[in-house]
Amino acid sequence: MKTIKFLTLGLIMTMSVFSASAQKWGKTPEDSVSCVTNTFLYREAFKNKQYLEAYEPWKECLDKCPANNKNLYIRGVTILKSRFNATKDAAERKAIVDELMKMYDLRIQYFGEAAEVNARKAFDLEQLCGNAALKEYYAFYAEAMRLGANTLDLAFVERFFDATVKYVTSGNADTTLIVDNYDLVSDALDALVSAETDSAKKAEIYGVIAHVENRFSPFASCDELVKIYSKKFAATPDDVTLLKKITTILRKKKCMDTELFFSATEKLHALDPSPSTAYLMAQMCYNKKRYGDAAKYINDALEGAEEKDKYNMYILQGLCYANNNSYSAARSSYNKAADLEPSKGEPYRLISQLYASGAHAVSDGMGGRSAYWAAVDAARKAISVDGSPENVEAANNLIRSYSGHFPKQDVAFMLDLIDGNSFTVPGWIGVTTTVRTRK
């Protein structure tokens, strides 16, 4: 009786849906009857966790109406894995794995999501066959990342990098692959972190980032990275994509003091200039004490930079000018930085140091010592706007140091200068301050 009821139900359902969606339920009325009936049978078995019994009706559905429902494929994984675990015969297991892979291909054909499905193919192949299928499952992970690195679940991104390390250390590729895939994985993880708002999930992503960094560490020395990328750079020095990869990964691994990083960044800026490449060039030229070149690059960077990035650029610009003894220009840069970040004491501390450094150029009859009054004033201004312990300590150190350079009382007296009186520091400093002397 039950079978008759199932068949009757199947016919009724078929007649109601077949005319509207032939492809979904089969190409012919007979296929549709089979599909509806077997859908019911395999779902009942599956619901009761009778996965082996579910196989035959499930298989019939997959053959007759592969476009019916995505759950057909999701449940199919459990059904086929149950068959795999139920046998120890190597040939049977291989056939089941092949069937599983073909099922995934059908899922892509009818429901898309190629990136995710390729990642699932890789994961299942890895779990079922282990190292024996390393080449195959690595290829599936790689294809998944190629198709949608930023759309994959966190676990798949992590497994891809683990598979990469295993693939290379098993002798299938050189270390370059680990470095290249680290770059790909880092970008994907950064995207996941940026998009995530839940703190617990964010912490999980950071855990995976730590795991990836740990796995990458043995291959990430600056010497090793330079060795790998120097060859690529020499082969295709005008490849903008390669140049971006080189500069990104060397920056991430703190290898910015290498000649390769300088050369690659310089080339990238020439071929694809941007505020970020100009700023990098300015930083590196400054470190090489090429202050004139650094100032030129920082000027280029400021032209197109976002407001949030300009503070540090103005600070660096000021340092460049100061080291070229362009004190007035340096002060202007520091003041622009202060305007952008009015609660930071750094610009005023730098102005304080600037006044002290330029004291020798001040003709005040006291050997330029009035410059130290202005220097102390600037340090006190730093404390007034920024009460952070670090700033206060640094500014107080400047005050103690520069106060020791105030003119002596007898020298000031000879110039009719009395403590507390107003005084305008001559020359490029040109600020009005207060007379202060020491015994």
C-alpha positions as CSV (number, residue, x, y, z in Angstrom):
1,M,0.0,0.0,0.0
2,K,2.8,2.4,0.9
3,T,4.5,1.9,-2.5
4,I,1.2,2.6,-4.3
5,K,0.7,5.7,-2.2
6,F,4.2,7.0,-3.0
7,L,3.7,6.4,-6.7
8,T,0.3,8.0,-6.7
9,L,1.8,11.0,-4.8
10,G,4.6,11.1,-7.3
11,L,2.2,11.2,-10.3
12,I,0.1,13.9,-8.7
13,M,3.2,16.0,-8.0
14,T,4.6,15.4,-11.4
15,M,1.4,16.5,-13.2
16,S,1.4,19.7,-11.2
17,V,5.0,20.8,-11.7
18,F,6.3,19.2,-14.9
19,S,4.6,21.5,-17.3
20,A,6.0,24.5,-15.4
21,S,9.6,23.3,-15.1
22,A,10.5,20.3,-17.2
23,Q,14.2,20.7,-16.7
24,K,13.9,20.8,-12.9
25,W,11.9,17.5,-12.8
26,G,13.3,15.6,-15.8
27,K,13.2,15.8,-19.6
28,T,10.2,13.4,-20.0
29,P,7.1,12.7,-18.1
30,E,8.6,9.3,-17.2
31,D,11.7,10.9,-15.8
32,S,9.6,13.3,-13.8
33,V,7.6,10.4,-12.2
34,S,10.9,8.7,-11.4
35,C,12.4,11.9,-10.0
36,V,9.5,12.8,-7.8
37,T,9.1,9.3,-6.4
38,N,12.9,8.8,-5.8
39,T,13.2,12.3,-4.3
40,F,10.6,11.2,-1.7
41,L,12.3,7.9,-1.1
42,Y,15.9,9.2,-0.7
43,R,14.7,12.1,1.5
44,E,12.9,9.7,3.8
45,A,15.9,7.4,4.1
46,F,18.2,10.4,4.6
47,K,15.9,11.9,7.3
48,N,16.2,8.5,9.2
49,K,20.0,8.5,8.7
50,Q,19.7,5.4,6.5
51,Y,22.4,6.9,4.2
52,L,23.3,3.6,2.4
53,E,19.6,2.9,1.7
54,A,19.3,6.5,0.4
55,Y,22.0,5.9,-2.3
56,E,20.0,4.2,-5.1
57,P,17.0,6.6,-5.1
58,W,19.4,9.5,-4.7
59,K,21.5,8.3,-7.6
60,E,18.3,8.0,-9.8
61,C,17.4,11.7,-9.0
62,L,20.9,12.8,-9.9
63,D,20.7,11.0,-13.2
64,K,17.1,12.1,-14.1
65,C,16.8,15.6,-12.7
66,P,20.2,17.1,-11.8
67,A,18.8,20.6,-11.8
68,N,16.1,19.8,-9.2
69,N,17.5,21.2,-6.0
70,K,20.9,22.1,-4.5
71,N,20.2,20.0,-1.5
72,L,20.5,17.0,-3.8
73,Y,24.2,17.7,-3.9
74,I,24.6,18.8,-0.3
75,R,23.0,15.5,0.9
76,G,24.9,13.6,-1.7
77,V,28.1,14.3,0.1
78,T,26.9,12.6,3.2
79,I,25.5,9.7,1.2
80,L,28.7,9.1,-0.8
81,K,31.0,9.5,2.2
82,S,28.8,6.9,4.1
83,R,29.4,4.5,1.2
84,F,33.1,5.2,1.3
85,N,33.3,4.5,5.0
86,A,31.3,1.3,4.6
87,T,33.9,-0.4,2.4
88,K,37.6,-1.2,2.8
89,D,38.1,-2.2,-0.8
90,A,40.5,0.3,-2.5
91,A,39.0,0.0,-5.9
92,E,35.5,0.7,-4.6
93,R,36.7,3.6,-2.6
94,K,38.4,5.1,-5.6
95,A,35.2,4.7,-7.6
96,I,33.2,6.4,-4.9
97,V,35.7,9.3,-4.7
98,D,35.5,9.7,-8.5
99,E,31.7,9.7,-8.2
100,L,31.9,12.4,-5.6
101,M,34.1,14.6,-7.7
102,K,31.7,14.2,-10.7
103,M,28.8,15.1,-8.5
104,Y,30.6,18.3,-7.5
105,D,31.1,19.1,-11.2
106,L,27.4,18.7,-11.8
107,R,26.7,21.0,-9.0
108,I,28.8,23.7,-10.6
109,Q,27.1,23.1,-13.9
110,Y,23.6,23.6,-12.6
111,F,24.1,25.8,-9.5
112,G,27.4,27.7,-10.1
113,E,29.3,28.8,-7.0
114,A,32.5,27.4,-8.6
115,A,34.9,28.9,-6.1
116,E,33.1,27.3,-3.1
117,V,32.5,24.0,-4.8
118,N,36.1,23.6,-5.9
119,A,37.1,24.3,-2.3
120,R,34.7,21.6,-1.1
121,K,36.1,19.2,-3.7
122,A,39.6,19.9,-2.4
123,F,38.6,19.5,1.2
124,D,36.8,16.2,0.7
125,L,39.6,14.8,-1.5
126,E,42.1,15.7,1.2
127,Q,40.0,14.1,4.0
128,L,39.2,10.9,2.1
129,C,42.5,10.3,0.3
130,G,45.2,12.2,2.2
131,N,48.7,12.7,0.8
132,A,48.0,10.2,-2.0
133,A,45.8,12.9,-3.6
134,L,48.0,15.9,-2.7
135,K,48.5,17.1,-6.2
136,E,44.8,16.9,-7.1
137,Y,43.4,18.5,-4.0
138,Y,46.0,21.3,-4.0
139,A,44.9,22.1,-7.6
140,F,41.3,22.3,-6.5
141,Y,42.2,24.6,-3.6
142,A,44.2,26.8,-6.0
143,E,41.4,26.9,-8.5
144,A,39.0,27.9,-5.7
145,M,41.3,30.8,-4.7
146,R,41.7,31.9,-8.3
147,L,37.9,32.0,-8.8
148,G,37.0,33.8,-5.6
149,A,39.7,34.2,-2.9
150,N,37.7,36.9,-1.1
151,T,34.5,34.9,-1.1
152,L,35.6,31.6,0.5
153,D,35.0,30.4,4.0
154,L,37.8,31.1,6.5
155,A,38.5,27.3,6.8
156,F,39.1,26.9,3.1
157,V,41.6,29.8,3.0
158,E,43.5,28.3,5.9
159,R,43.5,24.8,4.3
160,F,44.7,26.2,1.0
161,F,47.8,27.6,2.6
162,D,48.5,24.5,4.6
163,A,48.1,22.5,1.3
164,T,50.6,24.9,-0.3
165,V,53.2,24.3,2.3
166,K,52.7,20.6,2.1
167,Y,52.8,20.7,-1.7
168,V,56.1,22.5,-1.8
169,T,57.8,20.6,1.0
170,S,56.8,17.4,-0.8
171,G,58.9,18.4,-3.7
172,N,56.2,19.5,-6.1
173,A,57.3,23.1,-6.5
174,D,59.9,25.6,-5.2
175,T,59.6,28.0,-2.3
176,T,58.3,30.8,-4.7
177,L,54.9,29.2,-4.6
178,I,54.6,29.5,-0.9
179,V,55.6,33.2,-1.1
180,D,53.2,33.9,-3.9
181,N,50.3,32.1,-2.2
182,Y,51.1,33.8,1.1
183,D,50.5,37.1,-0.6
184,L,47.2,35.8,-2.0
185,V,46.0,34.4,1.4
186,S,47.1,37.6,3.2
187,D,44.9,39.7,0.9
188,A,41.9,37.3,1.4
189,L,42.3,37.3,5.2
190,D,42.6,41.1,5.3
191,A,39.4,41.3,3.3
192,L,37.6,39.0,5.7
193,V,38.8,41.0,8.7
194,S,37.6,44.3,7.1
195,A,34.2,42.9,6.3
196,E,33.6,41.2,9.7
197,T,31.8,43.1,12.4
198,D,31.3,40.3,15.0
199,S,34.1,40.4,17.5
200,A,34.2,36.7,18.1
201,K,34.4,35.9,14.4
202,K,37.0,38.6,14.0
203,A,39.1,36.9,16.7
204,E,38.8,33.7,14.8
205,I,40.1,35.3,11.7
206,Y,43.0,36.7,13.6
207,G,43.7,33.2,14.9
208,V,44.0,32.0,11.3
209,I,46.2,34.9,10.4
210,A,48.5,33.9,13.3
211,H,48.5,30.3,12.0
212,V,49.4,31.4,8.5
213,E,52.2,33.6,9.7
214,N,53.6,30.8,11.8
215,R,53.5,28.4,8.8
216,F,55.1,31.0,6.5
217,S,57.8,32.1,9.0
218,P,60.4,29.5,8.0
219,F,60.2,30.7,4.4
220,A,59.9,34.4,5.1
221,S,63.5,35.7,5.9
222,C,64.4,38.8,4.0
223,D,67.3,37.0,2.4
224,E,65.0,34.3,1.1
225,L,62.4,36.7,-0.2
226,V,65.1,38.9,-1.9
227,K,66.6,35.8,-3.4
228,I,63.2,34.7,-4.8
229,Y,62.0,38.0,-6.1
230,S,65.3,39.4,-7.4
231,K,65.2,36.7,-10.2
232,K,61.7,37.7,-11.1
233,F,62.4,41.4,-11.0
234,A,65.5,40.9,-13.2
235,A,63.4,38.9,-15.7
236,T,60.5,41.3,-16.0
237,P,61.3,44.6,-14.4
238,D,58.4,46.4,-16.1
239,D,55.7,44.0,-14.8
240,V,53.5,46.3,-12.7
241,T,51.7,43.4,-11.1
242,L,54.9,41.8,-10.1
243,L,56.3,45.1,-8.8
244,K,53.2,45.5,-6.6
245,K,53.6,42.0,-5.3
246,I,57.3,42.5,-4.5
247,T,56.7,45.8,-2.7
248,T,53.7,44.6,-0.8
249,I,55.3,41.4,0.6
250,L,58.6,43.0,1.4
251,R,56.8,45.7,3.3
252,K,54.6,43.1,5.2
253,K,57.7,41.2,6.2
254,K,59.7,44.4,7.2
255,C,62.3,44.0,4.5
256,M,62.1,47.6,3.4
257,D,65.8,48.3,3.9
258,T,66.7,46.0,1.1
259,E,68.0,47.3,-2.2
260,L,65.4,45.2,-4.0
261,F,62.6,47.0,-2.2
262,F,64.1,50.4,-3.2
263,S,64.6,49.4,-6.8
264,A,61.1,47.8,-7.2
265,T,59.4,50.7,-5.6
266,E,61.3,53.2,-7.7
267,K,60.4,51.3,-10.8
268,L,56.7,51.0,-9.7
269,H,56.5,54.7,-9.1
270,A,57.9,55.4,-12.6
271,L,55.5,53.0,-14.3
272,D,52.4,53.5,-12.1
273,P,52.9,56.6,-9.9
274,S,50.6,57.1,-6.9
275,P,50.8,59.0,-3.6
276,S,51.6,55.8,-1.8
277,T,54.6,54.9,-4.0
278,A,55.8,58.5,-3.9
279,Y,55.6,58.4,-0.1
280,L,57.6,55.2,0.0
281,M,60.2,56.6,-2.2
282,A,60.4,59.7,0.1
283,Q,60.9,57.5,3.1
284,M,63.6,55.5,1.5
285,C,65.5,58.5,0.1
286,Y,65.3,60.1,3.6
287,N,66.8,57.0,5.1
288,K,69.6,57.1,2.5
289,K,70.1,60.8,3.5
290,R,69.1,61.9,0.0
291,Y,67.0,64.7,1.5
292,G,66.5,66.7,-1.7
293,D,65.1,63.6,-3.5
294,A,63.0,62.8,-0.5
295,A,61.5,66.3,-0.5
296,K,60.7,66.0,-4.2
297,Y,58.9,62.7,-3.7
298,I,57.0,63.8,-0.7
299,N,55.8,66.9,-2.6
300,D,54.5,64.5,-5.3
301,A,52.8,62.3,-2.6
302,L,51.0,65.3,-1.1
303,E,49.4,66.3,-4.4
304,G,47.1,63.3,-4.5
305,A,47.1,62.1,-0.9
306,E,44.0,61.7,1.2
307,E,43.7,64.0,4.2
308,K,44.1,61.2,6.7
309,D,47.6,60.4,5.2
310,K,48.9,64.0,5.0
311,Y,50.0,64.4,8.7
312,N,52.9,61.9,8.4
313,M,53.8,63.3,5.0
314,Y,54.1,66.8,6.3
315,I,56.2,65.6,9.2
316,L,58.6,63.8,6.8
317,Q,58.6,66.9,4.5
318,G,59.7,69.0,7.5
319,L,62.5,66.6,8.4
320,C,63.7,66.7,4.8
321,Y,63.8,70.5,4.8
322,A,65.4,70.6,8.2
323,N,68.2,68.3,7.2
324,N,68.8,70.6,4.2
325,N,69.0,73.6,6.6
326,S,65.8,75.0,5.1
327,Y,64.5,75.9,8.6
328,S,61.7,78.2,7.6
329,A,60.3,75.7,5.1
330,A,60.6,72.9,7.7
331,R,58.6,75.0,10.3
332,S,55.9,75.6,7.7
333,S,55.6,71.8,7.1
334,Y,55.4,71.1,10.9
335,N,52.7,73.8,11.3
336,K,50.6,72.2,8.5
337,A,50.9,68.9,10.4
338,A,49.8,70.6,13.6
339,D,46.8,72.0,11.8
340,L,45.8,68.5,10.7
341,E,46.3,66.9,14.1
342,P,45.9,69.8,16.7
343,S,46.0,67.4,19.7
344,K,49.4,66.0,18.8
345,G,52.5,67.4,20.4
346,E,55.0,66.0,17.9
347,P,54.9,69.0,15.5
348,Y,55.7,71.4,18.3
349,R,58.5,69.3,19.6
350,L,60.0,69.2,16.2
351,I,59.7,73.0,15.9
352,S,61.4,73.3,19.3
353,Q,64.3,71.2,18.0
354,L,64.3,73.2,14.8
355,Y,64.7,76.5,16.7
356,A,67.6,75.0,18.7
357,S,69.3,73.6,15.6
358,G,69.0,77.0,13.8
359,A,70.3,79.1,16.8
360,H,73.6,79.6,15.1
361,A,71.9,81.6,12.4
362,V,70.3,84.1,14.8
363,S,72.1,87.4,15.2
364,D,70.9,88.6,18.6
365,G,74.2,89.7,20.3
366,M,74.0,86.6,22.5
367,G,75.3,84.0,20.2
368,G,71.8,83.1,19.1
369,R,70.8,82.1,22.6
370,S,67.4,83.8,22.2
371,A,66.5,80.9,19.9
372,Y,66.4,78.7,23.0
373,W,63.6,80.9,24.5
374,A,61.5,80.1,21.4
375,A,62.5,76.5,21.5
376,V,61.3,76.1,25.1
377,D,58.1,77.9,24.3
378,A,57.4,75.4,21.5
379,A,58.1,72.5,23.8
380,R,55.7,73.9,26.3
381,K,53.1,74.3,23.5
382,A,53.5,70.6,22.8
383,I,52.7,69.8,26.5
384,S,49.6,72.1,26.4
385,V,48.0,70.3,23.4
386,D,49.1,66.7,24.2
387,G,49.0,65.4,27.7
388,S,50.1,61.8,26.7
389,P,53.0,60.6,29.0
390,E,55.3,60.0,26.1
391,N,54.9,63.5,24.7
392,V,55.1,65.2,28.1
393,E,58.3,63.3,28.9
394,A,59.9,64.1,25.6
395,A,58.9,67.8,25.7
396,N,60.2,68.2,29.3
397,N,63.5,66.7,28.3
398,L,63.8,69.4,25.6
399,I,62.9,72.1,28.1
400,R,65.5,70.9,30.6
401,S,68.1,70.7,27.8
402,Y,67.4,74.0,26.1
403,S,67.0,76.0,29.4
404,G,70.6,75.3,30.0
405,H,71.4,77.4,26.9
406,F,69.6,80.6,28.1
407,P,71.9,83.6,28.2
408,K,73.6,84.5,31.5
409,Q,72.2,87.4,33.4
410,D,75.2,89.6,32.9
411,V,75.2,89.1,29.1
412,A,71.5,90.0,29.0
413,F,72.0,93.0,31.3
414,M,74.6,94.5,28.9
415,L,71.9,94.4,26.2
416,D,69.3,96.0,28.4
417,L,67.3,92.7,28.5
418,I,65.5,92.0,31.8
419,D,63.7,88.8,32.7
420,G,60.1,88.8,31.8
421,N,60.4,91.4,29.2
422,S,59.1,90.8,25.7
423,F,61.6,90.0,22.9
424,T,61.3,89.2,19.2
425,V,63.9,86.6,18.1
426,P,65.5,88.0,14.9
427,G,66.1,86.3,11.6
428,W,64.1,83.4,10.3
429,I,62.6,82.5,13.6
430,G,60.9,85.8,14.1
431,V,58.7,84.9,17.0
432,T,58.0,87.0,20.0
433,T,59.0,85.4,23.3
434,T,60.0,86.3,26.9
435,V,63.5,87.1,28.2
436,R,64.8,84.4,30.6
437,T,68.3,84.2,32.0
438,R,70.5,81.9,34.0
439,K,73.1,82.8,36.7
